[in-house]
Amino acid sequence: MAIARPLSQTLGTPRSVQGISFNAGTDLYFGLDDRLSLCVIPDDQTIHGVPCARGLVHFHPSGEVAQTTLARDLEVRSIRFCRGTVLSWNEDGTVAAHLCEDHVIGSVTVPRGASVRITEDGAIESWSRRLVGEEIIAGVPCQAGSVVTRYGDGRPERLTAASDVLVDGLVALGGSDVEFHRNGRLSRVTLADAAERAGVRFDAGTTLVYREDGTLSLAHLADELTIAGITYPAGTYLQFDEQQALASHATITWSVLPGAQG
């Protein structure tokens, strides 16, 4: 009779698994493909050249380290990360790092506590951090506790407004996300006040999405809206072409199956 291998086990004695020597007391976890998925190591250990701190280590299906906390400083892609940094090797080729101290990468200073994505050539793709208190960034008062995401050059990509604020001629709704394209133009905003764009007056609560050239691409309606004699219900997505003419629409509705009620 075949006995299925358990998906997790704790080593009673030292053992080599997939070419990695583990000490006694290591907890091993396997995926359904029988490959090592993660482990909890009782002591600092170097695995495939990566100095891993005691605790969780995640693995890719190939067996390479996917995520770990550094047990000592390590240089990756010409950037020296300090002990205590959480490093992740992503399947898209980027490396993500949650920093335990300020880092200067290229010409950008990334603060302690930020999470940064590094491209294959060692440049910053983007980085983000959670705000301790309210801050003003790019003229927008940002909500305490929210996450601010920036492009590699430091310009903001996504912010959460702490209160209603004027952004690029529109009043953004406090508590909503404001997004920007890489060129600095507004990408996404939820209206606090009614506003007219592309010849249409949109009510407060509507979310507008813009292209990089500043033309309106999409509107998600907060209330029903009548355009050229046609009424679109709240929740409708209006798609605009590059000339900002209404091109299509879609309405998503929700219903509860009879068997799910009660």
Secondary structure, DSSP 8 states (H G I E B T S, - for coil): ------SEEE-SS-EEETTEEE-TT-EEEE-TTSSEEEEEESS-EEETTEEEEEEEEEE-TTSSEEEEEESS-EEETTEEE-TT-EEEE-TTS-EEEE-SS-EEETTEEE-TT-EEEE-TTS-EEEEEEE-SS-EEETTEEE-TT-EEEEETTS-EEEEEBSS-EEETTEEE-TTSEEEE-TTS-EEEEEBSS-EEETTEEE-TT-EEEE-TTS-EEEEE-SS-EEETTEEE-TTEEEEE-TT--EEEEEE------GGG--
